[in-house]
Amino acid sequence: MTTRRQQVLDAAIRVLGSRGTRQLTHRAVDAEARLPEGSTSNYFRNRDALVAGVLDRLVTLDEQAWGLFSADLGITTPTLEDFADAVAQFTTELAGTARVATLARHAIFLEAAHREDLRRQVDERRRRLITWGAPWLARLGSPHPEQDFAALRALLDGLLLHQSTLGEADVDPADAIHALLAGLSQRW
């Protein structure tokens, strides 16, 4: 069941991801969520609190997506090729059906470049992301799974930026992901 707070945050993600950071206002979120004016400010007193709430909601959605991704890979250790294929499919979904959330996430990253408090929050969430991804690379044989996951995450961030913002959604990310993982595995 979706709570009113989640409804507000999901609407804020849609506003941020479809209209940009300048349009992220309490009034715009209220309208997007079809709630009475002032509803968003009941949960988030100012814009900074709203952006932090959006970041937390995106992390929650990412955790759910990561759980599905992990379940799709199964309990046994996949081959490097299977893992690369799964990551490519996941990336395609993030740039396609989850494009608005991906754009909202990138908007927060850009805003974090100018706000130290938000940058710390993003860094904290990225450390959580490492705890999800690095174990997969360890299972595949990486002696430095956190470092290798950072390289993979950087590639995915770049691919998603291009696919979701520059209209390159028809580009299959599989080749780049396979090449990176094959190159990393040469060191394993």
N, C-alpha and C positions, 0 to 999 in steps of 0.2 A: 504494500500500500504506500502510495506517495504522500508524504506529509506536505503541509503548506510550505514549509521551509524549502523542501526539495523542489516543489513547484516553482518557487521564486528563483532558486538557483538554476534550475533547468531553463527557465525563461531568460535569465541573465546570460547563460551560455549561448542561447540562440541569438540574443541581441548582440553580444560581443563578437560571436563568430560570423554573423551575417551582416552586421552594420558597422563594426569597428569600435575602437575604444572611445572615441569621442561621443558615440551614441549611447554608451552605457551609463544610464541615469536611473535613478529610482523610479521616476515616472515612466520611462520606456519599459522597464522591467514589469511594472504593474500592468501596463497596457498589454505587453506580450503575454503575460500570465493570465490576463483577463481577470484581474483582481481589483478591488477598490483602490483608488489612489491613496497612498500612504502605507499600503501593506508591506512593501519591501522595506521601508524604513523601520517597521516594527521589528524586523529581524536583523537589519544591518543599518546602523545609525548613520554611517557615512559611506562614501564611495570606496575608501580604502578597506573598510570592513567587508563590503560587498565583493570586491576583487579577491580578498583573502578567502571568502566563502566560496566563490567560484573555483578558486584553485583547489580547495579541499574537495569540492564536489567532483571536479575533474579527476582528482586522485582516486576517489571512490569509484567512479566509472571506469578508470584505468584498471583498478584492482579487479573489478568484475570482468572486464575484457581479458585481462591477463589470466584470470582463472579459467575462462573459456579456452583461451589459447593453450594453456597448459593441459587442459583436459583433452583437447583435440590431438595433442602430441602423444598422449597416453602415459602410462606408468613406466614403461620400459624406456631406456635411453634410445632416442632416435639416432639415425645416422646424421652426419653433418649435412648431407644433401636434404634429408627430410626436414631438419631444423631450418635450413635456409629457405626451403619452399614454404614452410609454415610462417616464417617471419615475413617473407614476401607477400603472402596472402594477407597477413595481418596488416601490413603497411598499405596494401591496396584498399582494404576496408577502411582504414583510418583516413585515407585520402578520398574515399568515395562516400560510402554511407555515413561515415562519422566525420565528414569534412567540416561541418560547422563547429563541432567540439575541437577538432584539430586546429582550426583557425583561432578559436577562443584561447586555446592553450598557447599558441604562438603569440597572440596579442599580449597575454600575461607575461610571457618571456621578454617581449620587447619593453613592456612597461617596467619590468624588474631591472632593466638596464639603467633606469633612472631613479629607482627607489630602493635604497639599501634594505629597508625592512622587508619588502617584497622579494628581493633577491635572496635574502636569508631563508624565507619561506620556500621559495622555489628550490634552493639548494637542499633544504631538508627533505623535500618530497623526492628530489632526484636520488638522494641517498637511499630512500625507501625503494625506489625503482631498481636500484642496483641489487637489493636483496631479492628481487624477483628474477632478474635476468642473469646475474652472475652464476647462480647454481646450475643453470642449463649449460653454460659454457664449461663449467667445471665437470659436469657429467660427460661432456663431449671430449674432455681431455685437456682443457686449457690449464696450464700451471699458474696463469695470472688472470683468472676469470673476471675480476673487477676491471682491470685495465682493458681486457679484450671487450668486455661489455661496453665500456665507455667508447671505444672505437665504433662498435656496432651502433650504439645509440646516436653518436654523432652523424654517422652515415644516414640513419633513419630520419633524424631531424632534418637533414639537408634534402633527402628525397621527399619527405612530406612537405617541406616548404615549397619546393618546386612543383610538386603535384597539386597541392591545394591552392596555391596562390598564382601560379603562372600558367595554369591551364594545361599542364603536362600530365593530366590524369591518365592519358592513354599510354604513358611510358611504363613498361613492366619493370618493377624494381628488382626482379629476381636476379638478373645478371650481375648487378652491382653487389647485391647481398651475397650471392654465391662467390664472387671474386674476393670480397673482403674476408669472408670466413675461410675460404681456401688459403688465402695469403696468411691469415693468422694461424691457421692450423699447421703451416709449414714450420712454425717455431715450436709447436707442441711436440 
